[in-house]
Structures are given as structure tokens and as C-alpha cells.
Amino acid sequence: MVDQNDFRGQRIARTEFARRGVDISRADLYVMHGIMYMRGEVKPMPKALITDMASEMGIITKILRQRPEIRDIVLDIKTHNNELIETEFAA
């Protein structure tokens, strides 16, 4: 059975990425035990005005870490220009 906090955390994360104009359709995103895992490729949405994807991802992760459903974030993603973004949690 799925933990309701993990389910809410995943929906909150997907909503935040869409709100900020980041296309995560080629990425896997899930929340397990309060930790958000994301791997794959991200890119700006067609009409988004994002110039630096790494800094945008930093802003989004800072926003998501403030949510009680998401304790920490692990990223293993590439951007549209093959820039690698990796973070690991420090428990």
C-alpha cells in the first residue's frame, strides 16, 4: 500500500516542476519514505524563459525541501544540453 504522504509529495513535486516551466516527461520521479528520487532528462517547456537549468533545479529543490512531505531529494538528471546534475541526500 502506498503511503499517502509519499503520494502527496509526488503530486506536489510534479506540480512545482510544471509551475516553474520544467518538462520532466523524460524523467522518472517518485517519492519513497519522504525522499524524492528523480533520474532521466529535463528540459525547459517550449515557452519557458529558463536560461540556466542547473540554477532552476536548485530553486525547485529548495522549494520542495520546505514541504513536510519531502524530507530530502536525490537527483541524477541530464539537462537538454547534456549538463549532468547530481545531488545526494545527507541523512
PyMOL commands that set and color helices and strands:
alter all, ss='L'
color gray80, all
select helices_A, chain A and resi 4-19+53-65
alter helices_A, ss='H'
color red, helices_A
select strands_A, chain A and resi 22-32+35-44+72-78+84-87
alter strands_A, ss='S'
color yellow, strands_A
deselect
rebuild
show_as cartoon
